[in-house]
Structure formats: structure tokens, C-alpha cells
Amino acid sequence: MKNRERILQSANFKGGAFQNLSKTSVLAKGVTYFKMIKDSLNKPEDVKPPVALPSVKTDLKSIQSEKPVIIWFGHSSYFIHMNGINILVDPVFSGFASPFSFMIKAFPGSDVYTADDLPAIDILILTHNHYDHLDVKTISNIRNKVKSCYVPLGVGEKLERLGLNDRLITELDWWESEDVRNGIELTATPARHFSGRGFRRGGSLWTSYVLKIFGYNLYLGGDSGYDSHFKEIGDKFDSFDLAILECGQYNANWPQIHMMPEEAVQACIDLRAAMLFPVHWGKFALSTHSWNEPIIRVAKAALEKKVAFTTPMIGEPIIINEHYPHATWWNL
């Protein structure tokens, strides 16, 4: 591993694994893996939508905008375009989010985009190495389109094995920044989560990012439980035009590593963001809540706390300071 020395020297790597800023348990006290597996095998029917999800098929290759345009692909995958620059975050186009194709399959209607729909990708950003964020089939399919890639410390080796040129990969520790190109800066910022594929955990870092792009500030949240790091990031960066935050796949069995919808709204407040874009829902059933409960709860909390939020369908463009879709399309 070419960055082994950097990993060993990282302040976030202790006891042979990366650690969160606060003491964090993957499972709640008293919860066993047997209970978690039993719950996952007895999910209610409404964890999946009753019909195919509606979507908009925007032509990604023809977008031209002097303001940031964001296209959501469901769950935590999305595309950002501005001034001819194409950015792709946590793409999962394989149709499943697990080691095996017959497990955790995408909802009908949520997989309308494929790797073939993507233009050349100037910047690929990955937040951590879980199956629903780092999809090996997708990475293998798009590797020839990618011009540069930014990942948490320790993730680069996986991408190299998938055929991505190591000269294109930049690994970041928390609070490290890169001037990606003129007008674009990317900073890795803390998150409260974990990493691992299979049984090994903590071998690579997990992260959120601050994307400064031609005068706009975007917060790319990745996966994170609620904690004080949101306020710290908000204090350091002053404000954001948009915060992309997870609001789904929560469970009482793992309350510290994913946010409840109401916590996502509070995180947006802590970040001092002008607009909340709730993600990590609408494509996979990784927990036991109903498929649309996250967005129902986050919308209710946002209205109560007077937090502006946007709720696009898959493929429906968000344009910063110009167009924020707000239809309640999930009432199917």
C-alpha cells in the first residue's frame, strides 16, 4: 500500500484502525449481530415502494450551466456540473448494494441511469468504501472516463485493483485540502461512521467533503451519525449554499453511525447551510423503515425548524440559487 506511512502517521489512525472523533459504536448497547440479521430477514413489505419510482431522464452530456447543477441518481449518488466541469460522487449503477447481485437490489424505477449515460468525469469523489458508495462494477465501467479521483485515506488501493491509474488518485485525510484546478478546491472533513467490506473494519477512512467551486460552497456529507463535527465544519467554513446530507437507513440498532431525519435537519442548521438536500434514501432498503419514511420525517422537521430543503425526483436537476424541486412525489 503506497500510502501506508501516511495512514500510520494519521492522527485519526489508532490501535490499528481509523477512529471517529467521538467514541462510536457500530451497534447500540445490547444489540447483537444475530438480532440485526434477524431484523433484516423480517423487513416489512413497505421497505420497498409499491410501484416503480417516477424519474426524469436528464441528458447529462448536454448540460451547460454557469451555476452548479446537481442530478441525483437515488441513495447517495449524484452528478454535479458547472462551467464545463463534471463531478461524480459515490456512483452506484450496478443495480445492487452488496457483495452479491441478488441482495439489496435497487428499487424499480431508481436505476434509470447507467454508466453509458455519463459524460467524461473530470472529478470522481468517493466518501468511503461501503458497497452502497463504492460500487466495483460501476468503477470498472467508468474508469476510462475518469480524469481525476479523490478518496479518503486508504481507499486508493481498492481503485487501483479495479484498473484506475494510481496517478489519477488523490487520498485525503480529514482537514486536508486540494486545489483541484483553478476555481475548485476540495477539503476532506470529518464524518461519524466506519469503513469496511467483509469482516475487516477501519482499514480506510470515511469522510465528508467541502467543495468550493467557482465561488459556491457545497457540503458533500457522505454517511455520518450526528455529532459536534457539523458545527465545527460550519464554524470553519462560515456557510454553505447547499448541504447534501443523509436522512435514511437509520435504525435504533445503529443510532451513532447514521442520522435520524430530524438530526439531518439539525446538521444543516449547524453547518449554516442555506438549503438542505436529503439523500441516502429512495434506492435501497438497508434498514427496516418504510421506503419513504425518511423524506416524510425530514420534510416535517425542516418545516418545523424553518429550514429550506429540496426534494428532486431521480434525474431532476437542482440549480443552485435558481431551481429547487419541491414536489411531494413520494406519495405513490
N, C-alpha and C positions, 0 to 999 in steps of 0.2 A: 504494500500500500504506500503510494508515493507521499501521502500526507500524514504518515504515521507519527512523525515527530511533532507536527503541528497539533495533532489530536492529543498526544501525551502532554503537551505543554499548555493545552487549553484550560482556562480556569473553570470551564464547565464539565471537564472530564475528571472524574474522581472515582477511585475504587474500581477501576477497570471499565467504567461506563459513563456516558454522558448523564448529567443530572439536571433537574429543574432548579429554578431559583428558590422555590419553597419546597418543603418536604411534601412529596406527592406519592400517593398510592394509586396504582392502576385500578385496583378494585376496592370497593368500600369495605370497612371493617366487618368481618364476619361473613363476607361473600366468598364462596368457593368457586373454583373453575367448574366443578360439577353443576352447581346451581346456574352459572352463566350459560353453560352448554344446554342444560335442561330448558331454561327460558328461551334460548334461541331456537330450540326444536319445537317449541309450542307457541309460536308467534300468532297473534290474532290475524284474521283474514284482512283487516283493514290496514295492515302494514304496507300493502300494495294498492295502488289506485284501481277503481272498478273498471275503468276504460283506459284506452290509450291517452297519454297526455297530449294536450294541444301544443303546438310549437310554431315557430316562424323560421323559415329556411333563408336566412340572410346570406347573400353571396360574399363570403369572406375575402375573396380575391379582388373584389371591385370596390371595397370601402376606401374612401378618401375623406379625411377629416383633419381640421386644424384643432379640434378638441378631442380629448380621449373618448373613444368608443369602446364599450365593453359588451361582449357577446358571451352569455352564459350557456354552457353545454349540459347543465344539470350537475348536482352534487357540488364539487369544488373545482371543476374545470372551467376555464374561461379564457377568452381571447381579448387582447387589448390592441387597439390600433390608434396611432396618432402620427401625423406628418410623415406618412410613408413607412413608419416603423411598426412591425408586427411582433407582439409579445404573446406567448402562450404559457399558461400556468396550470400545472398539475393535470395534464391531459389524460383522460381515460376513455378510449374509443373501442375497447375490445368487447364491450357488452357484458363484462362481469368484473367484480372487485374482490378477487380471491385467488388462491393458487390454482384452482380448478374451474374450468369454464361452466360446469353445471351448478356452481354455488354462487350465491349473491349476484343474481343476474339483474341487468338493467331493466327498469320498468318499461313496458310497451310505450312507444312514443318518445322516450327520452334519449334514444340513440340514433337520432336522425342525421347526425354529423359523423363523418368518418375522416380518417387521415387524408384521404384524397381531396377533401373539401378545403384543406388548409393551403394557404399560400406559403411562400418561403418564410421561415421564422427567424427573425433577427435575434430574438432573445427568448430562450426557454428557461422557465423558472420552476423549480420543484421545491416544495416545502418540507417534505420528509419522505421516508421510504416505504410507507404502508401501501398495501395493494390498491386502495382506492385513491391514491395520489401519484404513485409511481407505477405505471402500468407497462410491463415489459413489452407486450405486443405493440402497444402504441409507440413507445420509444423506438423500437426496432423499425417500425413502419415509417417514422418521420425523420430518422437520423440524417438522411441526406438533405433534408430541408432546413436543418438547424445550423445557424451561423455562430451562435454562442449559447452557453448554458451556465446557469448559476444555481448552485445547490448548497445545502447545509454541509458542514464539515463531515467528511466520511462517506458521503453518498456518491462521490465521483467514480469510485472503483466499480460500482454496480453498472454505471452507464458505459464505462469503458468496455466491460464484458459484453454489453449489448451492441457494441460496434461504434459508439460515439468517439470521435477523435479526442484524445485527452487534452490536446492543445486548445480545444473549444470550451473546456470545463473549468469553471472557477468555483472553488469551495469557500464558503464563508462561515466564520464563527459569529456569535452574537456581537453586535455593535461594529462589525467590520463593514466598510463601505467600498464600493467600486464605482468609478466613473466609467460607465458602460460605453458611452460615447458623448459627444457634445450635447448638453441639454438633458442627459439622462443619468441619474445616479441611483444605485440600488444599495440599501443598507439592510443587513440581516438583523432582526430584532428578536427578543425573547418570546417564547411561547411556553405554555404549560402542557406538555404532552409526553410522548415517548416514541421510540422508534423500534423497528424490528420486523423481520419477515421470518416466520417459523418460530423457533423457540428462543433464539438469541435476541436480547434487548439491549438498547443503549449503545450499540456499536457505532452509530452515526447520530448526528444532531438532528433536531427538529427545529423549525424556525418560522417566524413571520417575517415580512419584509415591509420596508418603506420604499416606495417607488416615487422618486421625483422625476417628472417627465415634462420638459418644456414649460416649467412654471406651475405645474399642477402637483399636488401631493396626494398619493393614493396609498392606503394601508391594505396590504395583502395578508390576511390573517392566518391562513393555514388552519391547522387544528390546534385548539387550546382550551383548557379549562380556564375559568375566571380566576384572576389574581391581580396583584398590585402592578404587574408589569404594564398593563394597559395605560394606567395613569402615568407611569414613568415615561412611556413612549410618547403619550400626549404632551407631557411637560417638555420633553426634549425637542419635539418637532412642532410644537405650538398648535397646529391644527391640520385637518385633512379635508380635502374636497369630497372624498368618499372612503368609507371603511367597509371592506369586504370581510364579513365575519361569519363564522359557523353558527348555526342555530339548531341543527338537527343531529340525530344519532346519539342523543343523550340518554342516560338511564340511571336510576338510583344505584345500580350496581357499580357504576364508574363515574361518580359525580365530580371528581377532581381533574379529569383529563378531557372532558367535553363540557361545553357550556349549556345550561338550560336556556331556552329562548329569552327569558327575562334578563339573564345575565349578559346575553349578547347586546341587548339594548343598553344596559349599564356600561358595557365595554365601549360602545360607541360614544357615550357621554364622556367617559374617562379619556378617550382619545381626542376629544374635541372635534369630532368629525361632523361635517355639515349634512352628510347623507349616509344612511346605512343600507348596505346591500347584503341581505341574509342569504347564505349559501349552506352547503353540506346537507342538502335535502333534495327531494324531487328526482332521485335516480336509483338509489339503492336502499334496501331495508337492512341496515346494520344493527338496528335496535328493535325494540318491541312496541314503540309508539305508532299511532296511525300515521300514514304516509304524509298527510298534510297538517298534522298537529303542530309541527314546528313553526310553520308560517302563520298559522292561526294565532298561536300564542305570542309570537314575536310582533305581529301586527297589533294585537291588543295592547301589549306592553308599550310599544312605541307610541301609540296614540295617547295612552295614559300619561306618558312622560314627555309628550310633545317632541318626539324625535322623528325627523323626516326619514322616510325609507322608500325604497323602490322594489317592485316585485315583478320583474320581467318574466315572460314565458321563456322557455329554452329557445335560443336563437334570436330573441327580440332585443334590438340594440338599446343600450343605455348610452346617452351622450351627456357628458359632464356639463352641468350648468345650462343644459338645453332641453333634454328629454329624459324623463324618469318614468318608465311604465309603472302603472299603479292599479291595474285591474285585478280583481279577486278571481283569477282564472282557475284556482284550485278547487272551487266548489263544483265538482263534477257529478 
